[in-house]
Amino acid sequence: MTKRHISYLACSAALCGSLLGAAPATSSHGVLTVHPGESIQKAVDAAEPGDTVLVLAGTYHESVKVTTPGLTLRGMGPDTVLEPVKKSKKSKKAMSGAKKTAVKSCAEMGNGICVVGAKKQPVEDVTIAHMTVTGFSRTGVMAVGTANLNVHGVAAVKNGQWGLAEERAVHSVYRNNVARNNGDAGIFLANSVTAEKGAVDTFGTVVEHNLLENNRIGVTVRRLRNLTVSDNSVTGNCAGVFVVGDENKPKAGNLTVADNQVVKNNKYCKKTARLSFLQGSGIVLTGAENTLVTGNTVTGNSGKSPLSGGVVVFKSFVGATSDKNQVTRNKLSGNSPADLVNQEASKHGNAFKDNTCKKSKPAGLC
């Protein structure tokens, strides 16, 4: 863990401790405190817009669904731990025999925390902070239909699919989180998880100052526009940063990937139905346009996958071209098969300028 994440998570307990003894910010905004052995969900259900649910240090076995606008769900730091419910044999048998419902609960979906708005009315201004979410079969924190979501100081560890994820969300901030050892992406952002459709505008979502390590992919941005991924530490994954579009329009793009440390993402991940095996990919653009990749330090990413290399503009498996992207002022070294890889034809207008590197494919990009 980098020094900045150690200091951030260590100070969160002091911060939350001060909140515990503080008076409500206003006469209408209260603090509901949850002690070990009590239900977080019960406190969340009782909270009014603008309230804080403060979860004291301890291990809580439940999933939590948030639908209240303006709610803050805050732990005491890494020692506030959310894990799945421990199921007895009896409860497992009852669940297997239960009728299927049209809408599954957060727990049934395999998620730890769900922040959920309606299709035409997003839930606004929710904050999730200062806790560990671990061991869920799908996602640590899943947001669907949100606006102005703020996730910070969260450790999403050893979840089956994604650490932190969202769809149909605008203007989110993911800052100072740790996403480690998750089955797919540490942070996964998409227009829609299931539907094949054109990219949508996030209106300025920011992913910054996060530690993303030992996941399949550090951060995935899929079919989105107007988003920034900056100042993150991305290491030990199979691939560091993926910006993914497809044949639908508009394309993914108008994105910025800047000032990240993308180092030794050399874990091996086997191929899937949609993608070849991954190993040694630093920053990959595929099916993206007008994306700026700048100021990143990309070192030691090495592999023999079709997507291996430092910064890779990849020719999409589904035939979606990458157009008018700018790769500039990055520091690259020790990446294999090359520091810069451009698989697109020159007519697509991708520009490589002022980068510090030794080897490129084709030659002449450094």
HUPERA-V372990 format. One record per helix or strand of 2 or more residues. SS is the DSSP state (helix for helix, strand for strand). FROM is the first residue (numbers start at 0). TO is the last residue. If there is no record, write none. Layout:
SS,FROM,TO ; SS,FROM,TO
//
This chain:
helix,2,19 ; strand,30,33 ; helix,39,45 ; strand,51,54 ; strand,57,60 ; strand,63,65 ; strand,71,73 ; strand,79,82 ; helix,88,96 ; strand,110,115 ; strand,122,123 ; strand,126,133 ; strand,138,146 ; strand,149,156 ; strand,161,169 ; strand,172,174 ; strand,177,179 ; strand,184,189 ; strand,199,207 ; strand,210,212 ; strand,216,221 ; strand,223,229 ; strand,232,234 ; strand,238,243 ; strand,251,257 ; strand,260,262 ; strand,280,285 ; strand,287,288 ; strand,291,293 ; strand,296,298 ; strand,308,313 ; strand,325,327 ; strand,330,332 ; strand,339,341 ; helix,345,347 ; strand,350,352 ; strand,359,360
//
